């Protein structure tokens, strides 16, 4: 269920800004995550879900075709490089965020051990 949610959030991030995604998606999915995840993760499931959601939203904001963050960077730097170069430069960060989401899903204690 979380994988489907993350996929939906990443796709939404390609077209919407982060606030809109969170306002649309979180109220729908959070009660289900709390009901299903409290037994597995514990009482800190909301914190875990929030971290995963924010990382997935940011991944969506860096992916084509309408990665809003990439367009902001391109407009800031002007004609120094092309839009394709900015997307290519953002790609390693998208991969790093995907690895982080995977680790947080495999080992939820990574998120909540400090609490």
C-alpha positions in Angstrom: 0.0 0.0 0.0 2.8 2.4 0.8 4.5 1.7 -2.5 1.3 2.6 -4.4 1.0 5.8 -2.3 4.6 6.7 -3.0 4.2 6.1 -6.7 1.0 8.3 -6.8 2.8 11.1 -4.8 5.8 11.0 -7.2 3.5 11.2 -10.2 1.5 14.0 -8.6 4.8 15.8 -7.9 5.5 15.9 -11.6 2.5 18.2 -12.1 1.6 19.8 -8.8 3.4 21.8 -6.1 4.2 20.2 -2.7 1.4 21.9 -0.7 -1.3 20.7 -3.1 0.0 17.2 -3.0 0.1 17.0 0.7 -3.3 18.6 1.1 -4.8 16.1 -1.4 -3.1 12.9 -0.5 -2.3 12.8 3.2 -5.9 13.1 4.6 -6.9 10.2 2.4 -4.1 7.8 3.2 -3.0 8.7 6.8 -5.9 7.0 8.6 -5.2 3.8 6.7 -1.5 4.0 7.4 -2.1 4.5 11.1 -4.5 1.6 11.2 -2.2 -0.8 9.4 1.2 0.5 10.5 0.8 0.9 14.3 1.3 -2.9 14.9 4.3 -3.0 12.6 6.1 0.3 13.3 4.7 1.4 16.6 3.2 4.6 17.8 5.6 6.7 15.7 4.1 5.6 12.5 2.8 9.1 11.7 6.4 10.5 11.9 7.6 7.7 9.7 4.8 8.3 7.2 5.5 12.1 7.2 9.1 11.6 6.4 8.5 9.2 3.6 5.8 11.5 2.2 8.0 14.5 2.2 10.9 12.7 0.5 8.5 11.3 -2.2 7.0 14.7 -2.8 10.5 16.2 -3.3 11.4 13.4 -5.7 8.3 14.3 -7.7 9.3 17.9 -7.8 12.6 17.0 -9.4 11.3 14.6 -12.1 10.2 15.4 -15.7 8.1 16.5 -17.4 7.2 19.4 -15.1 9.6 19.2 -12.2 8.8 22.5 -10.6 12.1 22.7 -8.6 14.1 22.1 -11.8 12.4 25.0 -13.6 13.1 27.3 -10.6 16.8 26.4 -10.8 16.8 26.9 -14.6 15.2 30.3 -14.3 17.6 31.3 -11.6 20.8 30.4 -13.5 19.5 31.7 -16.9 21.2 30.6 -20.0 24.3 29.1 -18.4 23.1 25.6 -19.2 20.1 23.9 -20.7 17.0 22.5 -19.0 18.2 19.0 -19.9 21.5 19.7 -18.1 19.6 20.7 -14.9 17.4 17.6 -15.1 20.5 15.5 -15.5 22.2 17.3 -12.6 19.1 16.6 -10.4 19.0 12.9 -11.3 21.6 11.7 -8.7 19.6 13.4 -6.0 16.5 11.6 -7.1 18.3 8.3 -6.9 19.7 9.2 -3.5 16.2 10.0 -2.3 14.8 6.7 -3.7 17.5 4.8 -1.8 16.6 6.7 1.4 12.9 5.9 1.0 13.8 2.3 0.4 15.9 2.2 3.6 13.2 3.9 5.6 10.7 1.4 4.4 12.9 -1.6 5.1 14.2 -0.3 8.5 11.5 2.0 10.0 13.7 2.3 13.2 16.1 4.5 11.2 13.4 7.2 11.3 12.3 6.8 14.9 15.3 5.7 16.9 16.2 9.2 18.1 12.7 9.7 19.5 
